[in-house]
Amino acid sequence: MKLLIFITLVLITAAGFTEEVRGPARVIDGDSIEVNGVKIRLYGIDAPEGKQSCIYRGDDWACGETATEALKQIIGTDSIRCTWTKRDPYERALGTCYKDGYDIAEVMVDHGLALAYTRYSATYILNQEQAKAERKGIWHAQFMPPWDWRRGVRLAGNELPDTNCPVKGNVNRKGDRIYHVKGWRDHAKVRLEPKERVMCLQSVE
């Protein structure tokens, strides 16, 4: 009997404890939502970032905003159901969410408005291949995968003007000097704004 209980506990631990939330959702961006106070990152997909642009027929296309609006339309105002077994480093639930029995993340990939996040899951690879073959959503445009875009990589003609700056320096409200060296995580996020005392330096002073 004790052995049976022990085996059961081991199996439960190995499988992970599944949590669930239901209710209307607030869309944060193309792959993130909030349901009843729980922030959820749709597991297995990666959508263009909110400020990300793609290029369609030579013109900039706000594909990140399009993805966000598409997710809002898919979810609507109805109650949805999300389940998860783990969270990311930002304490967001890595969830799979359903509306009327449909996998919401799957619908986003089917419409070409999110990519299969194959670094973490192979669930939506076939859906992505189909969307790519039919040139749906971002597949009919030029785009940078969102995981590369977050690292500061841009399409030709869409580069950040200050990407080649070796060191970005600024002064905070306390008068402290802060440096962001090229190659560090936040370098690409810091924009050169002389009026805001953010400038390009050749080396750390």
C-alpha positions as CSV (number, residue, x, y, z in Angstrom):
1,M,0.0,0.0,0.0
2,K,2.8,2.4,0.9
3,L,4.6,1.5,-2.3
4,L,1.4,2.3,-4.3
5,I,1.0,5.7,-2.6
6,F,4.7,6.5,-3.3
7,I,4.5,5.6,-7.0
8,T,1.3,7.7,-7.3
9,L,3.0,10.7,-5.8
10,V,6.0,10.3,-8.1
11,L,3.8,10.1,-11.1
12,I,1.9,13.2,-10.1
13,T,5.1,15.1,-9.5
14,A,6.6,14.0,-12.8
15,A,3.4,15.0,-14.7
16,G,3.2,18.4,-13.1
17,F,0.2,19.9,-11.3
18,T,-2.2,21.3,-13.8
19,E,-3.8,24.7,-13.0
20,E,-6.8,26.3,-14.7
21,V,-8.5,29.6,-15.0
22,R,-11.7,30.6,-16.7
23,G,-13.2,34.0,-17.6
24,P,-13.0,36.9,-20.1
25,A,-9.5,37.8,-21.3
26,R,-7.6,41.0,-21.6
27,V,-5.3,40.9,-24.6
28,I,-1.8,42.3,-23.9
29,D,-0.2,41.5,-27.2
30,G,-0.2,38.8,-29.9
31,D,0.7,36.0,-27.5
32,S,0.0,37.3,-24.0
33,I,-3.3,37.7,-22.2
34,E,-4.6,38.1,-18.7
35,V,-7.6,36.2,-17.3
36,N,-8.9,36.9,-13.8
37,G,-5.6,38.5,-12.7
38,V,-3.5,35.7,-14.1
39,K,-1.0,36.8,-16.8
40,I,-0.7,34.0,-19.4
41,R,1.9,33.5,-22.2
42,L,0.4,31.3,-24.9
43,Y,2.7,28.3,-24.9
44,G,4.3,27.1,-28.1
45,I,3.9,30.3,-30.2
46,D,5.7,33.6,-30.6
47,A,3.8,36.5,-32.2
48,P,5.3,39.7,-33.6
49,E,6.0,42.2,-30.8
50,G,3.6,45.1,-30.4
51,K,6.0,47.7,-31.9
52,Q,7.4,45.3,-34.5
53,S,7.1,46.2,-38.2
54,C,7.2,43.9,-41.2
55,I,7.6,44.9,-44.9
56,Y,4.8,44.3,-47.4
57,R,5.2,45.3,-51.0
58,G,8.0,47.7,-50.0
59,D,6.1,49.4,-47.3
60,D,6.2,49.1,-43.5
61,W,3.3,47.1,-42.1
62,A,2.6,47.2,-38.3
63,C,2.4,43.4,-38.1
64,G,2.8,43.4,-34.3
65,E,-0.3,45.6,-33.9
66,T,-2.1,43.4,-36.5
67,A,-1.3,40.3,-34.4
68,T,-2.6,41.9,-31.2
69,E,-5.8,43.0,-32.9
70,A,-6.3,39.5,-34.4
71,L,-6.0,37.9,-31.0
72,K,-8.6,40.4,-29.6
73,Q,-11.0,39.4,-32.4
74,I,-10.4,35.6,-31.9
75,I,-11.0,35.8,-28.1
76,G,-13.8,38.5,-28.2
77,T,-15.7,39.1,-25.0
78,D,-16.6,35.5,-24.2
79,S,-15.2,33.4,-21.4
80,I,-12.2,31.3,-22.2
81,R,-10.4,28.4,-20.4
82,C,-6.7,28.2,-19.9
83,T,-4.6,25.5,-18.4
84,W,-0.9,25.3,-17.5
85,T,1.7,23.3,-15.5
86,K,4.5,25.8,-15.3
87,R,5.5,29.5,-15.4
88,D,8.2,31.5,-17.1
89,P,10.9,33.6,-15.4
90,Y,8.4,36.6,-15.4
91,E,5.9,34.5,-13.4
92,R,3.5,34.3,-16.4
93,A,1.6,31.1,-16.7
94,L,2.7,29.2,-19.9
95,G,-0.7,28.2,-20.9
96,T,-2.9,26.6,-23.5
97,C,-6.2,28.5,-23.9
98,Y,-9.4,27.4,-25.5
99,K,-12.5,29.2,-26.8
100,D,-15.5,27.1,-27.9
101,G,-13.2,24.1,-27.9
102,Y,-10.6,25.7,-30.2
103,D,-7.0,26.1,-29.3
104,I,-6.4,29.9,-29.5
105,A,-2.7,29.6,-30.1
106,E,-3.3,27.2,-32.9
107,V,-5.8,29.6,-34.6
108,M,-3.1,32.4,-34.4
109,V,-0.6,30.1,-36.2
110,D,-3.2,29.0,-38.7
111,H,-3.8,32.6,-39.7
112,G,-0.1,33.3,-40.0
113,L,-0.1,35.8,-37.2
114,A,2.2,33.9,-34.9
115,L,5.1,31.5,-35.3
116,A,5.6,28.0,-33.9
117,Y,8.1,28.6,-31.0
118,T,10.0,25.5,-31.8
119,R,12.7,26.2,-29.2
120,Y,10.2,25.2,-26.6
121,S,7.5,23.2,-28.4
122,A,6.8,21.3,-31.6
123,T,3.1,21.4,-31.2
124,Y,2.3,23.9,-34.0
125,I,4.9,23.1,-36.6
126,L,2.4,21.5,-39.1
127,N,0.1,24.4,-38.7
128,Q,2.9,26.8,-39.5
129,E,3.9,24.8,-42.5
130,Q,0.4,25.1,-43.8
131,A,0.1,28.8,-43.1
132,K,3.5,29.3,-44.9
133,A,2.4,27.3,-47.9
134,E,-0.8,29.4,-48.2
135,R,1.2,32.6,-47.6
136,K,-1.1,33.7,-44.8
137,G,-0.5,36.6,-42.4
138,I,3.2,37.5,-42.1
139,W,4.1,34.7,-44.6
140,H,3.0,37.0,-47.4
141,A,5.5,39.7,-46.2
142,Q,9.1,40.1,-45.1
143,F,9.5,39.7,-41.4
144,M,12.0,39.1,-38.7
145,P,11.2,36.3,-36.2
146,P,10.1,37.9,-33.0
147,W,12.8,36.2,-31.0
148,D,15.4,37.8,-33.2
149,W,13.6,41.2,-33.2
150,R,13.8,41.3,-29.5
151,R,17.6,40.9,-29.7
152,G,17.7,44.0,-31.9
153,V,17.9,42.3,-35.3
154,R,16.1,44.2,-38.0
155,L,15.2,43.8,-41.7
156,A,17.3,45.7,-44.2
157,G,15.9,49.2,-44.3
158,N,14.4,48.8,-40.9
159,E,17.6,48.9,-38.9
160,L,17.8,50.9,-35.7
161,P,19.8,54.0,-36.5
162,D,22.0,53.6,-33.4
163,T,22.7,49.8,-33.7
164,N,26.4,50.3,-34.4
165,C,27.0,52.5,-31.4
166,P,29.7,50.8,-29.2
167,V,28.5,52.2,-25.9
168,K,25.3,54.0,-25.0
169,G,25.6,56.2,-22.0
170,N,23.1,58.1,-20.0
171,V,22.8,59.9,-16.6
172,N,20.0,59.0,-14.3
173,R,18.1,61.4,-12.0
174,K,20.6,60.9,-9.2
175,G,23.4,62.0,-11.5
176,D,24.9,58.4,-11.8
177,R,26.4,57.5,-15.2
178,I,24.9,54.3,-16.7
179,Y,26.5,52.4,-19.6
180,H,25.1,49.9,-22.1
181,V,27.8,48.1,-24.1
182,K,27.0,46.6,-27.4
183,G,26.3,42.9,-27.0
184,W,24.6,43.4,-23.6
185,R,20.9,42.6,-23.4
186,D,19.6,46.1,-23.0
187,H,21.9,47.8,-25.6
188,A,19.4,47.5,-28.5
189,K,16.5,48.8,-26.3
190,V,18.2,52.1,-25.4
191,R,17.5,54.8,-28.0
192,L,19.9,57.6,-28.6
193,E,18.1,60.8,-27.4
194,P,20.6,63.7,-26.6
195,K,17.8,65.7,-25.1
196,E,17.2,62.8,-22.6
197,R,21.0,62.6,-22.0
198,V,21.4,59.3,-23.8
199,M,24.5,59.5,-26.1
200,C,26.8,57.3,-28.1
201,L,30.3,56.8,-26.7
202,Q,33.3,55.0,-28.2
203,S,34.3,53.5,-24.8
204,V,33.3,53.5,-21.1
205,E,34.5,56.8,-19.6
